Amino acid sequence: MYPDEYIKFLVHFHGDRDYFECHEVLEEYWKSVDKNNKASIWVGLILMAVSLYHHRRENFKGAERTLGKGLAILESHSADIKKLGLDSVQLIKDLKNRLHIIKEGKKYTSYNLPIEDPNLLRRCREACSEQGFPWCASSNLMDEDLVHRHKNRDRSMVIQERLEAMEKNK
């Protein structure tokens, strides 16, 4: 019923709180199903995760910018949010509140998506357990690899894709 990549996104989102991996998993999926649609619900969810990543790193400007964009997209996808097993009204309310918190420069706190489908919730909890992740525990702010994950990633494939795109556009 739900794409495997979405389940992986939810497991990282609520399990190890690896928002960078949330972004990676959903971006790859989005590119495979709706690549040119920058207003896709998948882009909205990606931007939400990226915002939490920035907020946790105290990059308030980046968190505000990405959440503002993500929220605008998600607000236009209420029916799609429901199809993904989430409470769309609560999600939008929570994200507006989070945006307010970010604008005020308040500290990051972990956030749990309002999952209303009990089967989705069960499936995600089971997947978390299988991977050894706690379900809905707070982010480990002392884990430098988690908090600053983008600094340790291999960007060679991204750089190669950009070079190929530049060559193609010449």
SEMAR-372828 format. One record per residue: residue number from 1; residue in three letters; y, z, x of N, C-alpha, C, O in turn. Coordinates in steps of 0.2 Angstrom, whole numbers, plus 5000, padded with zeros to 4 digits. Each point is the difference from the previous one (the first is absolute). Layout:
! residues N
k|r|n_c2|n_c3|n_c1|ca_c2|ca_c3|ca_c1|c_c2|c_c3|c_c1|o_c2|o_c3|o_c1
NUM|ALA|Y|Z|X|Y|Z|X|Y|Z|X|Y|Z|X
...
END
This chain:
! residues 170
k|r|n_c2|n_c3|n_c1|ca_c2|ca_c3|ca_c1|c_c2|c_c3|c_c1|o_c2|o_c3|o_c1
1|MET|4994|5000|5004|5006|5000|4996|5006|5000|5004|5005|4997|4999
2|TYR|4995|5007|5007|5006|5000|5004|4998|4997|5007|4994|5000|5002
3|PRO|5011|4996|5001|4998|4997|5007|4998|5006|5005|5003|5005|5000
4|ASP|4993|4993|5004|4997|5005|5005|5006|5002|5005|5001|5006|5002
5|GLU|5004|4989|4999|5006|5002|5004|5004|5005|4997|5003|5004|5003
6|TYR|4998|4996|4990|5004|5005|4997|4997|5007|5000|5003|5005|5001
7|ILE|4990|4995|4999|4996|5006|5001|5002|5003|5007|5001|5006|5001
8|LYS|4998|4990|5004|5002|5002|5007|5007|5002|5000|5001|5005|5004
9|PHE|5003|4992|4993|5007|5002|5000|5001|5007|4997|5003|5004|5003
10|LEU|4994|4997|4992|5000|5007|4996|4997|5005|5005|5002|5006|5000
11|VAL|4992|4992|5003|4997|5005|5004|5004|5002|5006|5001|5006|5002
12|HIS|5002|4989|5001|5005|5002|5006|5006|5004|4997|5003|5005|5003
13|PHE|5000|4993|4991|5006|5003|4998|4999|5007|4998|5004|5004|5002
14|HIS|4990|4998|4995|4998|5007|4998|4996|5004|5005|4999|5006|5000
15|GLY|4997|4990|5004|4996|5003|5005|5003|5002|5006|5002|5006|5001
16|ASP|4998|4989|5004|5003|5002|5007|5007|4999|5000|5003|5001|5005
17|ARG|5000|4997|4989|5008|4999|5000|5002|4995|5005|5006|5000|5003
18|ASP|4990|4995|4999|5002|4995|5005|5003|4994|4996|4997|4995|4998
19|TYR|5010|5006|5001|5004|4995|4996|5000|4993|5004|5001|4995|4997
20|PHE|4999|5006|5009|5000|4994|5004|4994|4995|4999|5000|4994|4999
21|GLU|4994|5010|5000|4994|4996|4998|5000|4998|4993|4997|4995|4999
22|CYS|5006|5009|4997|5001|4998|4993|5004|4993|5000|4998|4995|4996
23|HIS|5007|5004|5008|5004|4994|5000|4995|4994|5003|5000|4995|4997
24|GLU|4997|5007|5008|4996|4995|5003|4994|4997|4995|4999|4994|4999
25|VAL|4998|5011|4998|4995|4998|4995|5002|4996|4994|4997|4994|4999
26|LEU|5009|5008|4998|5002|4996|4995|5004|4994|5002|5000|4995|4996
27|GLU|5003|5005|5009|5003|4993|5002|4995|4995|5001|5001|4994|4998
28|GLU|4994|5007|5006|4995|4995|5000|4997|4998|4994|4999|4994|4999
29|TYR|5000|5011|4996|4998|4998|4993|5005|4995|4997|4998|4995|4997
30|TRP|5008|5008|5003|5005|4996|4997|5001|4993|5002|5000|4995|4996
31|LYS|4999|5004|5011|5001|4993|5003|4994|4996|4998|5000|4994|4999
32|SER|4994|5009|4999|4995|4996|4998|5000|4998|4992|4996|4995|4998
33|VAL|5008|5009|4998|5000|4999|4993|5006|4997|4997|5000|4997|4995
34|ASP|5006|5005|5009|5006|4998|4997|5006|5000|5005|5005|5002|4999
35|LYS|4993|4994|5006|5004|5000|5007|5007|4999|4999|5004|5004|5003
36|ASN|4998|4991|4993|5007|4998|5000|5004|5004|4995|5006|4999|4999
37|ASN|4991|5006|4997|5004|5003|4995|5002|5007|5003|4997|5005|5000
38|LYS|5010|4995|5002|5003|5006|5003|5001|5005|4994|5002|5006|5002
39|ALA|4997|4992|4992|5001|5005|4994|4994|5003|4998|4999|5002|4994
40|SER|4995|4997|5009|4994|5002|4998|4999|5007|5000|5003|5004|5004
41|ILE|4993|4999|4991|4999|5007|5000|4997|5003|5007|5002|5005|5001
42|TRP|4994|4990|5002|4997|5002|5006|5006|5002|5005|5000|5004|5004
43|VAL|5005|4992|4996|5006|5001|5005|5004|5006|4998|5002|5004|5004
44|GLY|4998|4998|4989|5003|5006|4998|4996|5006|5003|5003|5005|5002
45|LEU|4991|4995|4998|4996|5005|5002|5000|5001|5008|5000|5005|5003
46|ILE|5000|4989|5000|5001|5000|5007|5006|5003|5002|5001|5004|5005
47|LEU|5005|4994|4992|5007|5003|5002|5000|5007|4998|5003|5004|5004
48|MET|4993|4999|4991|5000|5007|4999|4997|5004|5005|5002|5005|5003
49|ALA|4992|4992|5000|4997|5003|5005|5004|5000|5007|5000|5005|5003
50|VAL|5003|4990|4998|5004|4999|5006|5006|5005|4999|5002|5003|5006
51|SER|5001|4998|4989|5005|5005|4999|4998|5007|5001|5003|5004|5004
52|LEU|4991|4998|4994|4997|5006|5002|4999|5001|5007|5001|5005|5003
53|TYR|4997|4990|5000|4999|5000|5008|5007|5001|5003|5000|5004|5004
54|HIS|5005|4993|4994|5007|5001|5003|5002|5007|4998|5003|5003|5005
55|HIS|4996|4999|4989|5003|5006|4998|4997|5006|5004|5003|5004|5003
56|ARG|4990|4995|4998|4997|5005|5004|5002|5000|5007|5000|5006|5004
57|ARG|5002|4989|4999|5003|4999|5007|5008|5002|5000|5003|5000|5005
58|GLU|4999|5002|4989|5007|5002|5000|5005|4994|5001|5006|5000|5002
59|ASN|4991|4994|4996|5004|4994|5000|5003|4999|4993|4997|4996|4996
60|PHE|5008|5007|5003|5002|5000|4993|5003|4994|4997|4999|4998|4995
61|LYS|5005|4998|5010|5002|4994|4998|4995|4995|4999|5000|4996|4994
62|GLY|4995|5003|5010|4994|4996|4998|4996|5002|4994|4998|4996|4996
63|ALA|5002|5010|5003|4996|5003|4994|5004|4998|4994|4997|4998|4995
64|GLU|5009|5003|5005|5004|4998|4994|5000|4993|4999|4999|4998|4994
65|ARG|5002|4998|5011|5000|4993|4999|4994|4997|4997|4999|4996|4995
66|THR|4995|5006|5008|4994|4997|4998|4998|5003|4993|4997|4997|4996
67|LEU|5004|5010|5003|4998|5002|4993|5005|4997|4995|4997|4999|4994
68|GLY|5009|5000|5007|5004|4996|4995|4997|4993|4998|5000|4999|4995
69|LYS|4998|4998|5010|4997|4993|4999|4994|5001|4996|4999|4996|4995
70|GLY|4997|5008|5007|4993|5001|4997|5001|5003|4993|4996|4997|4996
71|LEU|5008|5007|5003|5001|5003|4993|5003|4994|4995|4998|5000|4995
72|ALA|5006|4996|5008|5003|4994|4996|4994|4996|4998|5000|4998|4994
73|ILE|4995|5001|5010|4995|4996|4999|4995|5003|4995|4998|4997|4995
74|LEU|5000|5009|5006|4996|5004|4996|5002|5001|4993|4997|5000|4995
75|GLU|5010|5001|5004|5003|5001|4994|4999|4994|4995|4999|5000|4994
76|SER|5000|4994|5009|4999|4994|4996|4992|4998|4999|4999|4995|4997
77|HIS|4997|5010|5005|4993|4999|5000|4996|5006|4996|4995|5002|5002
78|SER|5008|5000|4993|4998|5006|4996|4993|4999|4998|4995|5004|5001
79|ALA|5003|4990|4996|4994|4998|4997|4995|5000|5006|4994|5002|4999
80|ASP|5008|4995|5006|4995|4999|5006|4998|5007|5003|4995|5001|5002
81|ILE|5010|5003|4998|4999|5007|5003|4995|5003|4996|4995|5003|5003
82|LYS|5005|4997|4990|4995|5003|4996|4993|4997|5001|4995|5003|5000
83|LYS|5005|4990|5001|4994|4997|5002|4997|5002|5006|4994|4999|5001
84|LEU|5010|5004|5004|4997|5003|5006|4998|5007|4999|4999|5003|5005
85|GLY|5001|4999|4989|4998|5007|4999|5005|5006|5001|4998|5006|5000
86|LEU|5008|4992|5000|5005|5005|5001|5005|5001|4994|5000|4995|4996
87|ASP|5003|5010|5004|5005|5002|4994|5006|4997|5003|5004|5003|5004
88|SER|4998|4991|4993|5006|4997|5002|5006|5003|4999|5005|5000|5004
89|VAL|4996|5004|4990|5006|5004|4999|5001|5005|5005|5005|5001|5003
90|GLN|4990|5003|4998|5000|5005|5005|5001|4998|5007|5004|5003|5004
91|LEU|4993|4991|4998|5001|4997|5007|5008|4999|5001|5002|5001|5005
92|ILE|5001|4995|4990|5007|4998|5001|5004|5006|5000|5005|5001|5004
93|LYS|4994|5004|4992|5003|5006|5000|5000|5004|5007|5005|5002|5003
94|ASP|4989|4998|4999|4999|5004|5007|5003|4996|5005|5003|5003|5005
95|LEU|4997|4990|4995|5003|4996|5006|5008|5001|4999|5003|5000|5006
96|LYS|4999|5000|4988|5008|5001|5000|5002|5007|5003|5005|5000|5003
97|ASN|4991|5005|4995|5001|5006|5003|4999|5000|5007|5004|5004|5004
98|ARG|4991|4993|4999|4999|5000|5007|5006|4996|5004|5002|5002|5005
99|LEU|5001|4993|4991|5006|4996|5003|5006|5005|5000|5003|5000|5005
100|HIS|4997|5004|4990|5006|5005|5000|4999|5005|5006|5005|5002|5003
101|ILE|4989|5000|4998|4998|5005|5006|5002|4997|5006|5003|5003|5005
102|ILE|4995|4991|4996|5002|4996|5006|5007|4999|5001|5003|5002|5006
103|LYS|5001|4996|4989|5007|4999|5001|5003|5007|5002|5006|5000|5003
104|GLU|4992|5006|4995|5002|5006|5001|4998|5002|5007|5003|5006|5003
105|GLY|4993|4991|5001|4998|5001|5006|4995|5006|5001|4999|5004|5005
106|LYS|4997|4997|4989|4996|5006|5000|4993|4998|5003|4998|4994|5001
107|LYS|4998|5011|5001|4994|4999|5004|4995|4997|4996|5000|5000|4994
108|TYR|4996|4996|5009|4994|4997|4997|4995|5005|4998|4999|5005|5003
109|THR|4998|4994|4991|4994|5003|4997|4995|4995|4998|5002|4995|4998
110|SER|4992|5007|5002|4995|4995|4998|5000|4999|4993|5002|5004|4996
111|TYR|4996|4990|5002|5001|4998|4993|4993|4997|4998|4997|4996|5003
112|ASN|5001|5006|4991|4994|4997|4997|5001|4996|4994|5004|5002|4995
113|LEU|4994|4992|5005|5001|4995|4995|4997|5003|4993|4995|5003|5000
114|PRO|5008|4995|4994|4997|5003|4994|4995|4995|4997|5001|4996|4996
115|ILE|4993|5006|5007|4994|4996|4998|4998|5002|4993|4998|5006|4999
116|GLU|5001|4990|4996|4998|5002|4994|4993|4998|4998|4997|5002|4995
117|ASP|5000|4993|5008|4994|4998|4999|4995|5004|5003|4999|5001|5006
118|PRO|4997|5003|4990|4995|5005|5003|4995|4997|5005|4997|5003|5005
119|ASN|5001|4991|4993|4995|4996|5004|5003|4998|5007|4996|5001|5005
120|LEU|5010|4997|4995|5003|4998|5006|5001|5007|5004|4999|4999|5007
121|LEU|5003|5006|4990|5001|5006|5004|4993|5003|5003|5000|5001|5006
122|ARG|4995|4998|4990|4993|5002|5003|4998|4996|5006|4998|5002|5005
123|ARG|5003|4991|4994|4998|4995|5005|5004|5002|5007|4997|5000|5005
124|CYS|5010|5001|4994|5004|5002|5006|4998|5006|5003|5000|5001|5006
125|ARG|4999|5004|4990|4997|5007|5003|4994|4999|5004|4999|5003|5005
126|GLU|4996|4993|4992|4994|4999|5003|5001|4996|5007|4997|5002|5005
127|ALA|5007|4993|4995|5001|4996|5006|5004|5005|5005|4998|4999|5006
128|CYS|5006|5005|4992|5003|5005|5005|4995|5004|5003|5000|5001|5006
129|SER|4996|5002|4990|4995|5004|5002|4995|4997|5005|4998|5003|5005
130|GLU|5000|4991|4994|4996|4996|5004|5003|4999|5007|4997|4999|5005
131|GLN|5010|5000|4995|5004|4999|5006|5002|5006|5004|5003|5000|5005
132|GLY|4995|5006|4992|5002|5006|5002|5007|5002|5000|5003|5005|5003
133|PHE|5000|4992|4992|5007|5002|4998|5001|5005|4995|4996|5000|4995
134|PRO|5008|5005|5005|5001|5004|4994|5004|4996|4995|5004|4995|5002
135|TRP|4996|5007|4992|5003|4997|4994|5007|5003|4999|5000|5006|4998
136|CYS|5005|4991|5003|5007|5002|4998|5002|5006|5004|5005|5004|4998
137|ALA|4993|4997|5008|5003|5005|5005|5006|4997|5002|5002|4994|5000
138|SER|5002|5011|5003|5007|4998|5002|4999|4996|5007|4995|5001|5004
139|SER|5010|4995|4998|5000|4997|5006|5000|5005|5006|5003|5005|4999
140|ASN|4994|4993|5006|5000|5004|5006|5006|4998|5004|4999|4995|5004
141|LEU|5006|5008|4995|5007|4998|5004|4999|5001|5007|5005|4998|5004
142|MET|4990|5006|4999|4999|5001|5007|4996|4994|5003|5000|5000|5006
143|ASP|4997|4996|4990|4996|4994|5003|5005|4994|5002|5002|4996|4996
144|GLU|5000|5004|5010|5004|4995|5003|4998|4993|4999|5004|4995|4998
145|ASP|4989|5004|5002|4997|4993|4999|5001|4998|4993|5001|4994|4999
146|LEU|4999|5011|4996|5001|4998|4993|5007|4999|4999|5002|4995|4996
147|VAL|5002|5009|5006|5007|5000|4998|5004|4994|5003|5004|4997|4997
148|HIS|4994|5001|5010|5003|4995|5003|4995|4994|5002|5000|4997|5005
149|ARG|4996|5002|4990|4994|4995|5001|5003|4993|5002|4996|4997|5004
150|HIS|5009|5001|4994|5002|4993|5001|5002|4999|5008|4999|4994|5002
151|LYS|5002|5011|5001|5001|5000|5008|4993|4998|5004|5001|4998|5005
152|ASN|4994|5004|4992|4993|4999|5003|4996|4994|4998|4995|4999|5002
153|ARG|5008|4997|4994|4996|4994|4997|5000|4994|5005|5005|4999|5004
154|ASP|4990|4997|4995|5000|4994|5003|5004|4994|4996|4998|4999|4995
155|ARG|5007|4999|5008|5004|4995|4997|4999|4993|5002|5004|4995|4998
156|SER|4991|5004|5006|4999|4993|5003|4998|4995|4994|5003|4994|5001
157|MET|4994|5008|4994|4998|4995|4995|5007|4998|4996|5001|4995|4998
158|VAL|5003|5010|5000|5006|4999|4997|5005|4996|5004|5003|4995|4997
159|ILE|4997|5006|5009|5004|4996|5005|4998|4993|5000|5004|4995|5000
160|GLN|4989|5004|5000|4997|4993|5000|5002|4996|4994|5001|4995|5000
161|GLU|4998|5009|4994|5002|4997|4994|5007|4997|5000|5001|4995|4997
162|ARG|5003|5009|5005|5007|4999|5000|5002|4994|5004|5004|4995|4999
163|LEU|4993|5004|5007|5000|4995|5005|4998|4993|4997|5003|4995|5000
164|GLU|4991|5006|4996|4997|4994|4997|5005|4998|4994|5000|4994|4999
165|ALA|5003|5010|4998|5004|4998|4994|5006|4997|5003|5003|4995|4997
166|MET|5000|5008|5008|5006|4996|5004|4998|4993|5002|5004|4996|4999
167|GLU|4990|5003|5004|4998|4994|5002|5000|4995|4994|5002|4994|5001
168|LYS|4995|5009|4994|4999|4995|4994|5007|4998|4997|5000|4995|4997
169|ASN|5005|5010|5003|5006|4998|4997|5004|4996|5005|5006|4997|4997
170|LYS|4992|5001|5009|5004|4996|5004|5000|4993|4998|5003|4995|5003
END
